């Protein structure tokens, strides 16, 4: 690392759990973020700040006025602009050492394998189960760990699904076997804006832990945060022998 990198990442370098070797792993890592909205935005900002070498953002949408209540990577002047590209431009301003790739497209079962190919880790912050299932299947098949986050109303959750990496670990579809018929979305039920920042930041934190090998990732576990109560709990998840993806 040169002098500028040493100064930029100084607070990481003095952490014994990260240090020089961990920072080198971050610089060499490639992360794909599915969804550049309420969760993907803050996650991307913290991963860029941390020095993750390559960040790919995929999102089909453009910025709208009602996004600005929670998607802090955007400003009013960004309304109408592509989310992935606009977020990517912000990451480049934050840390020009990071290689950013923006894909303005919806991730589907047809393109998921190609989009995440070569990634070391994938973060899923999308808002529909079809995309979540497509991401999970592609990650399992390619042996890539998946960091999944979700929010609604005042509650958020984060889990690490590493079925293609760790023997016996569950995949996302072990947790949600089928698309719920009455699936709730933020558009339908609302969400407090700051909660997306909390969960997005936690997704980034779990990513940093995985890449640097610091601490214990939430592998096979789901942390649920209740913002109204100011409390959290962690559930242990198990692989489903009948799971159509990893069973």
Buried (B, 14 or more C-beta within 10 A) or exposed (E): BEEEBEEBBEEBBEEEEBBEEBBBBBBEBBBBBBBBBBBBBBBBBBBBBBBBBBBBBBBBBBBEEEBBBBBBBBEEEBEEBBBBBBBBBBBBEBBEBBEBBBBBEBBEEEBBBEBBEEBBBBBBBBBEBEBBBBBBBBBBBBEBBBBBBBBBBBBBBBBBBBBBBBEEBBBBBBBBBEEEEEEEEBEEEEBBBEBBBBBBBBBBBBBBBBBBEBEEBBBBBBBBBEBEEEEBEEEEBEBBEEBEBBB
